[in-house]
Amino acid sequence: MKNLIYSMAAMAACSMLLLSCSLSDDEIPGTKRIVNMVSEVKPIQLTEEQRVFANDNNGFTLNFLKTVNETDRSGRSFIYSPLSITYVLGMVNDAATGNTEKELEETLGFHEGGIQAVNDYCKNLIDNLPKADTDVELDIANAIFVNKDYTLKPQFEQDMQYYYDAKAEALDFSSSKTLEHINGWCKEKTKGMIPAILDEVKPDMVSYLLNAIYFKADWTKKFDPKNTKNEKFATGNGSTEMPMMSQDVYISYVKNETYSAVKIPYGNSLWNMMVMLPEEGKTTDDIINHLVEKGFSDVEDYESLHNSNRVDGVFRTYEVDLKLPRFETKSDTHELDGGLISLLQQMGIRQAFDNQFAEIPNMCDKPVYIEMMRQKAKIKVNEEGSEATVVTVAGMGEMTSAGPIQKEEILKATFHANRPFVYVIREMSSGVILFVGKFTGQS
């Protein structure tokens, strides 16, 4: 899985640029005017080590998707951002030592790379992901709210401000205004889509670490609302009517034994939504298991395009009869059995949540552990594009004890997302996944 995802990230920008050069609107044959959604991109610069981090942090993302999918058997749609969790736990990792640091880095895909390397990677993404495409609005924000009865260590506070752009703010945790203030930050950073992340502020909590990500982008070519019609969408227990957007497009498409997929680009095509639709006899569970086992099947380097032995094939430009539902989804890890901490414990992060054995001595004047975690996320998808946002919070408690592509024949495909599907939103040159979700037609 790691090699597949890593190869995809390393060569995606180059191959998409070549594809865009090989097909222009004027050159496309046929009588219909069909939108060309394959265009050039501008890559983010990552070091070799950071590309490994991006690849293997995507492995964490896919494992998180699988764990959530196995935990939530309600049949409801969901959306989450493991990248947001990575930022919050990256801040915790800065203060961790010993086995606690090891569990955090290994589970997140950083291979005991060390605090400095993790901080450098997070800073690179925070600084450069929002700048990659001026047609895509992306805001990444971090914050630390600390109980006025505790003092952060100077080095930790300095690291948070430099690497995570998170300025610590001391507050009275016994005041009702503190809850309003923290939730106000949440509402502001998500443009009102998530008005609150906390139900209460515990007076004895040491601090709250927060990350918020806001993403808004128009499709490279928008859907015409006149073509949106109510159609049947098959759910797990029958069917329902929902608005289906449609258009004929030239777009990246792939098909394997488990699923068919399209990459619908935003802005200048650096970002896209990859939608994966199960093949006949398969389910969204099969897609997720396939992703965890093999990674994405869109390795686009030159050798792969000419390798007839690849089972999964590669993304190629197709003329696609595309249909996608207009939908909204929101999720809250508090609605899952055991919550976010239980999910992360299943994935291998355990000691950071132990109030006797956590090794996080470098955050403040008292040893701390992660007492609570929560994530809320929301997405809106319509004819214009997509708007998605997420907030993750970790509450830190005081411990009870120390411790070259040639022009080819245009292929055709039909992609009607009229049954449950899996999707991800990601940046192509780095391969970084921003959001993962499953849409079932049920809220």
N, C-alpha and C positions, 0 to 999 in steps of 0.2 A: 504494500500500500504506500509506504513512504516513497519508494522510488518513482511510482506512478505520479503521485501528487507533486513531488519535487521537480520531475522532468517537465510536467505541465507548466509549473510556475516559471521555470527558467526560460522556456522558449515561446510562451504564449504570445508575448508582445510582438516578437519578430514575425511569427507566422501570420498573425492577424493583419499586420501591416502589409505583408506580401499578398495576402488574399484580397485586401482592399485595392491594391494596385492592379490585380488581375481582372477585376470586374468593376466596370463603371456603369452608371445608369444608361449611358448612351450605347454601350456595347451589349447590353442584355437583350437577347432575342425574344421574339414573341409579340403578340398584338396587345396584351394587357400591360398596363403600367404597373409594375410591381416594385415595391420599395426595396432598396438595397440597404440592409442593416449591417453590412460588414465594412468597417472603416478603420482608419489608422488609430493607434494609441500612443501615449507617451509614458514610458515605463518609469517606475520608482526605482531608485538606486539602492540596492541592498548589498551588503558584503556577502561573501560566500557563507560565512557562519550564520548571518541573518537569514539567508535563503533557506538554510537547513532549519532554522527556528520557525520560519513561516510555514514550511512544509510540514514539520512535525507538530506545530501548534494547530494546523488544520486537522492532524490526526486526533488531537484532543477534541476539536470541534465535532468531528464525526462520531467519536466515541460518546460525547455528551449527547448528541442527537439520538444515538442508539439507546443510551441509558434512559433518557426522557421518554422515548417511544415505548420502551418496555415497562416503564413505571406508570405512565398515563394510558390506561386502556379504556378511557371514556369514549373514545371515538371522536373527540372534539379536535378542531384545528388548533395548532399552536405555532408560536414563533419565539425564538430565543436568540441571544447573542453570546456565545461562549467567548468571543473576543472581549466583550465588556467584563466578563468574569476574569479573564486574563489580566486586564489592567488592574483590577482591584487586588487580585492575588499577587500581581507583580509588585504592588506597593507593600503588601505584607511581606513578601519575599525579601525586600530590601532590609528588613529588620530581623529576618530569621537566621538561624544557625543550625548546624548539625543535621539530624535526620528530618527535622521539620522543613528546612530548606531543600533537602534532597527530594522529599516527597512532592513538594510544590513544583520544583523545576522538572522533575521526571514526568509527572502527570501532565503538566502544561506543554510538554514537548521540548523543553530546553536542555535536557540531558546533563544536568548538573553543570551547566555552562558558567555558572557563577553569577553573583549579584550584579557585577559591573556589566557583563554581557547582556543580561536580561534587561537592565535599565536602559542600555544603549539601544536595544532593539525596540523597546516600547517608545522611547523618545523619537526614534526615526519615524515610526508610524504616526505618532501623534503630530509630529511636525509636518510630514510630507503627504500622508493620505488626503487631508483636506485640500491640498494644493494641486493634486494630480490632474483634476479636470474642473475648469472654471464653470462648466455647465452643470456640475453636480454639487449640491450643497451638502457638505459634511462637516459636522462639528463634533469634536471629541473633548469632553471636559472631565476633570477630576477634582475632587474636593476632600478636605479633611476637616471635620468638626470635632474639636477636642473638648472634653470636660474641663472647665476652668480649675478644677481641683487636681488636675494632673498636668505634667509638663512633658512635652515631647523632647526627645534628645536632639541637640543641635544638628548633628550630622544627618539624622533621619529627616528632619524638617527641611534641611538644605537639599537633600536628594529629592524629596517630593516636589519641591518647587522647580528644580532644574530639569529633572527627567520626566516628571508627570504634570508639570504646570499646575500643581496643586498647592495652593497657599493655605496653611493651617489657620483656622479661626477658633479662638477659645470662646465657649458659650456656657451659660448657666443651664446645666441639664435638668435642674429642678424647676425651671420656668416653662410655662406652657408656650411661651413665645418661641422657644427653641424648636419645637416640633413644627410650628408654622414657618420658621426660618428655613429649616432643612427641606421641608416639602416645597417651599417657595423656590429654592434653588432647583429642585427637581422639575417643577413646572416650567421654570424659565428655560432650562437647558433642553427640554423636550418640546418647546414651542406649544405648551399646553396640552400635549397629547397624553402625558402621564402627570396628573396634578399632584400626586403624592406617592411616596415610597415607604414611609413609616406610619404605623398606626399609633405609636407612642415613642417617647424618648425616655429610656430608663435613667433615673437619676444617678445610678451607680455605674453606668457604662463609661468606659474610659474614652472612647472615641468612635466616630463613624467615618468610614472611608467610602467614598462614592465615585462611581464613573457613570457618565451619561454619553450616549452617542445619538446624534440626530442625523438622518440621511433623507434627502429629498432630491429626486431627479426625474426629469422627463425622459420618456423613451426617446431613443435616437430618432425614430419615426413614430408619431403618436397614432393610436387607433382613432378612427372616425366614429364619433358617437352615433352617427346615423346607421352604422352597421351593427350596433349592439342590440341584440334581441334576447328575450327570455327563452331559455332552452332547458331541457332536462339535464340535471347533474346527478349521476349515480352516487349515492352515499352507502355507507356500510349496512344500512337497514332499509333500503328502498331508494327513492329518488326525490329530488326537489327541483323547483324551478328557480333559476337564477340568471342574471344578465350575463351573457357571453359576448365578449368583445371579439372582433374578427378582422383580419386583413390578410392579403396575400403579400408575402415578404420573401426577399432573399436573405437567408439567415443561416447561422451555423447550426447544424443538425447532426445527430448521431443516433444509432439504434443498435442495441445488443439483445441478448436473450432475456434480460431482466427488465429493461426499460428503453424508451426512446426519450430523447432530450433535445431541447433547443436552448440557445443562449440569446436572450432578448436584451440588447444593449441599451444603456443609458448614455445621454450626453454624447461625448465623442468616442464612445465604445470602450473606454478604459474600465468602466463598471458594467456589470450585467446581472440579470437574474437568470440563473440556470434552472429550468423547470424540467423535472424528471417524471415521466408518466409510465406507470407499469404496463408491461406487455400483457397479452391475454394469458390468464392463468396465474399472473403474478400480482403482488400487492405492494403497498408502500412499505410494509415490513421487509419484503424481499429487497426493495431498493436500498433501504438503509443498511441492511446486512451486507449487501453487495459493496456499498461505499466503504464500510468499515474494513471489509476484507481486501478490496482491490483498489480503493481510491477512485478518483474520477477517471473516466475513460475518454478524456479529451486531450491526451498527449499530442501536441501538434508540431513536434519538431520534424525536420525533413525526413529523417530515417524512418520515423513511425508512419508517415504518410505513404511510404513505399514498402512497408513491411506487411506482406500478405499473411503472416503468421499471427498477427495480433487478433486475439479473440474478440475484444471489445470494439475494434475499429477505431476510427478517429472522427472528430468533428470535421465536416466538410460543408461547403456552401450549397444549400438546397433552395429550390423554390418551394416554400412551405405554405400550405393552407392552414393558417394559424388561428386557433380560438383559445381564449383565456378568460376565465370568469373575472368579473369585477367583484372584489371582496375586501373585507376588513377582518382582521384577527387581532386579538389581544390575549396575553398570557401573564400568569403570575405564579412563580414557583411555590408560593404559599399554598396553592391549591393542589400541589402534588403530594403524594404520600411521603412524609418525612421531610419535605421541603428541599431547598437547594443544598443544605449541608449533607443530607443523607445521600443525595446524588453524587456529590463530590467524594464522599467517603467510599462509595461503591467503586469509584474510579481510581482510588489510591491515595487521596489526601486525607489523612486521619489525624496525625499528631497536632496539626495546627488548630484543630477543634477540641483538643483535650485540655481541660482547665487545670490539670496537674502536670502534664508532661510536654506541653507546647514549648518550643524553643524560639521565642520571639522577644529577645531581651533588648533589642536595639531601637525600639519604637519610642518608649517613654520611660519615666522614672520608676515604673513598676512593671514587672513581667506580665505579658498579656497573652490572650488566646482569642481565636475567633468565636465569639459567643453566638452570633446570629448572622445569617446571610439571606438576601432576598433579591430576586430580579423580577421586574415588570417590563414587558415589551409590547409594542403595538405596530401594526402595519396596515396601510391603506393602498390598494392597487386599483387603478382606474385607467381610463383611456389616455390620460395625460402622462402618467408614469406611476411612481411609487413614493410613498412617504413612510419611513419606518424610524422607530426610536426605541431606546432601551435605557433603563437605569438599574444599576447593581449597587447594593449597599452591603458592607460588612461592618458589624458592630463588634468592637474589640472590648472584651471584658478583662478585669483583673483576675489573675490566676489565684487559686486557693493555696498553691504552694509553688516554689520556684522550679523550676525545671524548663532554394528557389522553386517556386510553384508555378506550373504552366497552366494556361487557360484550359479548362476542361468542359466537357459536356455538362449542361445544367441538369442536375438531378431534381426530382420532385418528391415531395412527401406531404402527408396530411398529419397535423398535430392538433387534435381537438382535446383540450384539457377538460373533459366533461365527466371526470371521475377523480377520486382522491389522488393527489400528487405530492411530491416532495420538491422543495425549492431552496436555493441558496442565493444570497447576494454577495458578490465578491469583486475584488479588484484584480485585474488579470495579470499585470506585469509582476506583482509580488505573489499572486495566488492567495492573498489574505481573504478569508471568509468573514464577512461582517455579520450576517444573519443567516440562520437556518430555520426552516419551517416545514410544516406539513399542513396541507389544506384538504379537509374532508367534506366540506359543505355543511358541517355542523359546528355551531359556536358554543 
